[in-house]
Amino acid sequence: MVIILYLSVAVIAIAFLVLVVSLSKTLKSLQTTLDSVSGTLEGLEKQLDGVTRETAELLHKTNNLADDLSRKSESLNGVIDAVRDVGNSVQRFNQSIHNVQTMVDVQIDKNKDKISQIVQWSNVFLELKEKWQSKKNSKLEHQLEGEEIIARKRERVRV
């Protein structure tokens, strides 16, 4: 019985030895895997730091761009207000011209008779002026003809 006991202890010792060797191999494999995971995590950490820095720079640039756009938008508001004022001024000017035109039309309608009389008198005046000029021209022509005749007579006398 003591032999069985020794044999049992020996089998248990061998089984424990196999268990320890297996466990040792598993732990070494696990150690390699954990080292690989640790290296990967360090690389990811470096990449994440780079991405974090780039994201911070991009956020800073975006904020600067938003501020710039805000300033430019504010400066454009003045231009838009000025253009709106110019449009309003042009509209008021057009309305004033329309009012003046309406007033002129009303005055013309009121004074149609007077205007037609003025046109008639101006036509009469123009006709009189033309007649007077034609008479004046004809007198000048007669005078020139008379002077030419006298000049011809003088030439005949000299010859």
Secondary structure by P-SEA (a helix, b strand, c coil): caaaaaaaaaaaaaaaaaaaaaaaaaaaaaaaaaaaaaaaaaaaaaaaaaaaaaaaaaaaaaaaaaaaaaaaaaaaaaaaaaaaaaaaaaaaaaaaaaaaaaaaaaaaaacaaaaaaaaaaaaaaaaaaaaaaaaaaaaaaaaaaaaaaaaaaaaaaac
